[in-house]
Amino acid sequence: MAKAHYSKIDIKLETSKINLYAGSRIAAAVEELAKNMTLYEGVRYAQILEAVYRQGKKDGASEAFEAVGKNLKAAELAIPHKNPGRPKKHK
């Protein structure tokens, strides 16, 4: 079975740039969309892509922190890391 070949597609947005790594079908679709757009449609498309990209970053970060939090709690329970005895009183 042949290994999938991904190509890098640079999508320029209003405030940033997205590097999209995708197959030839997606690359062709992006080129076709960009070729047939008016300026207005292009700006709207870029705004939508930027919103989707930002939300994806937020969702990915949220999932990462949830996974770290779960594993941290499990590690705290599994590994004795506190000093033995009664805690000292703070004034």
C-alpha positions in Angstrom: 0.0 0.0 0.0 1.3 3.4 -1.0 2.1 6.0 1.7 -0.1 9.1 1.6 1.8 12.2 0.4 0.8 15.4 2.0 1.8 18.7 0.6 2.0 22.0 2.4 -0.6 24.6 1.5 -0.1 28.2 2.8 -3.4 29.9 3.5 -3.0 33.6 4.1 -5.5 35.1 6.5 -6.2 38.6 7.6 -3.9 38.6 10.6 -2.0 35.4 10.3 -1.0 32.5 8.0 -2.1 28.8 8.3 0.1 26.0 7.1 -2.2 23.2 6.0 -0.8 19.8 5.4 -3.2 17.9 3.2 -3.5 15.5 0.3 -3.8 16.4 -3.3 -7.6 16.4 -3.3 -7.7 19.0 -0.5 -5.0 21.1 -2.2 -6.9 21.1 -5.4 -10.1 22.1 -3.6 -8.4 25.0 -1.9 -6.9 26.2 -5.2 -10.3 25.9 -6.9 -12.0 27.9 -4.2 -9.3 30.6 -4.2 -9.4 30.9 -8.0 -13.1 31.4 -8.4 -13.7 33.9 -5.6 -14.5 37.5 -5.7 -12.7 39.8 -3.3 -15.7 40.0 -1.0 -16.1 36.2 -1.0 -12.4 35.8 -0.4 -12.4 38.1 2.6 -15.4 36.3 4.1 -13.8 32.9 3.5 -10.6 34.0 5.2 -12.6 35.3 8.2 -14.4 31.9 8.5 -11.1 30.0 8.2 -9.5 32.2 10.9 -12.5 31.7 13.2 -12.4 27.9 12.7 -8.6 27.9 13.2 -8.8 29.8 16.4 -11.5 27.6 17.8 -9.5 24.5 16.8 -6.5 25.9 18.8 -8.7 26.5 21.8 -10.3 23.1 21.6 -7.0 21.4 21.2 -5.5 23.3 24.2 -8.5 22.5 26.3 -8.2 18.8 25.5 -4.5 18.8 26.3 -5.0 20.5 29.7 -7.8 18.1 30.6 -5.5 15.1 29.8 -2.7 16.6 31.8 -5.0 17.4 34.7 -6.3 13.8 34.8 -2.9 12.3 34.6 -1.5 14.7 37.2 -4.3 13.8 39.7 -3.6 10.1 39.1 0.2 10.7 39.7 -0.5 12.6 42.9 -2.5 9.7 44.2 0.0 7.1 43.1 3.2 8.7 44.3 3.6 9.8 47.9 5.0 13.3 47.6 4.1 15.0 50.9 6.1 15.0 54.1 4.8 12.6 56.7 3.1 13.8 59.8 0.8 16.7 60.7 1.3 19.9 58.7 2.8 22.9 60.5 0.6 25.6 61.6 1.0 28.9 59.8 0.7 32.1 61.7 
